Amino acid sequence: MIRYPATTFKTIGITAPSSGVGTEQHSVLEQAIARQEQNGFNIVAGETAWTQEFAKSAPAKKRADEFMEMMNNPEIDVIIPPWGGELLIETLEYMDFTKMQPKWVLGYSDLSVLLFAITLKTGIATAHGTNIVDLRGEKSDETTGRWLSVLKTAAGETVAQQSSSLYQKEWNHLDPSPVVFHLTEPTSWKTVSGSAETFSGRLLGGCIDVIRNLTGTPFGDVQAFRDQHIPGEQVIWYLENCEMSVADLKRSLTGMKYAGWFENCSGIVFGRSAANNPVEGYTVERMYQDLAEDLNLPIAYDIDLGHVPPQITFVNGAYAEIQVADGKGTVIQEFK
């Protein structure tokens, strides 16, 4: 059984279990806080949100303690970190998963490690989507802006999201423009088969660069999660590559396969990536084809997910149906 957090919330907690915002970039976090206050939210920003040194916001235990304080603070309704980073994995040993009550945690990139671990260890649904810094603009694009309606979906209800029309080619995190994302390139969702695909199951996934490191650890026990929370149900994996070459991506997927992560799987979707660099002519398209044949699964790619915005909000643990046809896609999530 999956536990879904409450759908009414007033207060956003900002803490940095991975990277915080260094002094030279405080203005972007201040802008994000001001924007969400204008939108009617109360903001509680932890100390780690404002600090950054040696590739992390603070020592691991301090990051974990601050996150746990916000998880256990009844005045905080949803936690949205500033952004991702590099070393969230260090904090997991200091987290007390037995004391976590259902509360939305939203983010992506390195935050995938925490989202994934929370859902596997506790059965609490977590949301893979935007971060707080990317919500600093006067308005969000239609795809990114759905984060709020997804988090406000009640248990037993359904929410549908559509593929974007355009995506962003290049990043500028510090762009002072009132519109954070500059969407210029036509979006086209693709399938390995070249035909329309529809598949359904429980969602699990995130940034493969970091969640792959949980294979074989107590925080990546997919089989225990299946047995306890979704017995007999199939899984849809949603994955995105931030920095890996195609060869490294294939190695990671193969390791996940050996760990049993793709057992009883109904399909895999991959986000667009600015990485995916070919190795000796081995392209990502060929790798997807090899993977589809090896696992005998439908695979869709170049979807709205991850580091090439905008991105759909995927809820770990939610039941979903994914439809891909003619370059467009629909993700229907049911909170059951």
Sequence and secondary structure as in RCSB ss.txt:
>XXXX:A:sequence
MIRYPATTFKTIGITAPSSGVGTEQHSVLEQAIARQEQNGFNIVAGETAWTQEFAKSAPAKKRADEFMEMMNNPE
IDVIIPPWGGELLIETLEYMDFTKMQPKWVLGYSDLSVLLFAITLKTGIATAHGTNIVDLRGEKSDETTGRWLSV
LKTAAGETVAQQSSSLYQKEWNHLDPSPVVFHLTEPTSWKTVSGSAETFSGRLLGGCIDVIRNLTGTPFGDVQAF
RDQHIPGEQVIWYLENCEMSVADLKRSLTGMKYAGWFENCSGIVFGRSAANNPVEGYTVERMYQDLAEDLNLPIA
YDIDLGHVPPQITFVNGAYAEIQVADGKGTVIQEFK
>XXXX:A:secstr
  B   S   EEEE  SS    GGGHHHHHHHHHHHHHTT EEEE GGGG  BTTBSS HHHHHHHHHHHHT TT
  EE  S   S GGGGGGG  GGG  S EEEE TTHHHHHHHHHHHH B EEES  SGGG SSS  TTGGGHHHH
HT  TT EEEEE  SEEESS  TT  SSSS  EEEE   EESSSS EEEEEEEEEEEHHHHGGGTTSTT  HHHH
HHHHSTT  EEEEEE SS  HHHHHHHHHHHHHTTTTTTEEEEEEE  S    BTTB HHHHHHHHHHHHT  EE
EEES SSSS    EEET EEEEEEETTEEEEEEE  
